[in-house]
Amino acid sequence: MLQRMALACSRAGVTSQDLSLLRDGLFQGALANYPYPELHWLDLSYQKAMAALPSPAIKLELANQLLAHNKEALQRVTLLAAGNEV
């Protein structure tokens, strides 16, 4: 999804600097505490997955799912918190 948005912006002549200025202007208050909401979401996702397991052993499929969630969160943090201390 992020790649499609980046491609659409690039085709429209929007630079990353333009997007950064727009992001900072629109979401500065919300991004002040970022990436803490992502960390909270990842923790809740992990707790939910572990609660659903019949045994404490993590299956490979679940491990891959949790890794995918982390990768998605990292992409959002990288995009949204650029220029902030992460």
N, C-alpha and C positions, 0 to 999 in steps of 0.2 A: 504494500500500500504506500509506504513512504517513497519507494522508488518511482512509483507512478506519479505521485505528487511532485517529486523533484523533476521528473521528465516534463511534466506539464508546465511547471514554472520555468524551466529552461527554455522550452519552446516559446513561451510567452515573453521571453526576454527579461524575466525577473532574476536578479542576481541573489546570491546567498547573503550579501550585505543588505539588500532590500528586505529580505525575509527576516534577517536578524533584527533590523530596526522595527519592523512590523511586530515581530514576536515580543520584543522588549517593551514596546509601547502598549500593546494590548494585554499582555499577560505578566507584566512585571510583578504584580502583587501575588499572583498564583504561583509564579516560578521561584519566589523568594525561598520557599521551603523545599523546593525540589532537590533531590530525588526521594525525599522521605515518603511521599505517597506510593511511589513505586516499590520501595522496600517493604512498606506495610502490605501492599497487595501481594507481593511475592511470599511474604510470611503467611498471610491468610491462605494463599493457594497451597502452600506446602502443608499447613495444618489440616486443611480440608482433605487433601490427598492422603495424608497419613491416617486420619480418622476413618477413612473409608477402607483402609487395608484390613483384611482379616488377621494378618500376622505382621510383626514389626519389620519383616524383610521387604525391601524395596525391589520391585520387579524392574527389568530393563526398560520396559515400555513406559512405566511411570517415571523412571529416571530421565529418559529422553524427553518426556513431556515437561518435566520441571526444568530441564536444560533449555528447552524451547521457550518457556516462559521467561527465563532469565535473559535469553538472547533478545527477545522482543523488548523487555524492559530496558536493557542496555541500549538498544537502538533509540528508544524514546528519550532516555536520559541524555544520550549523546546529542540528539537533535534539540531537545528542549532546554537543556542546561548548558549549552555551549557558552563559554565565556564566564560561567559561574564556577566556583569551587565545587568539585564533585568528589 
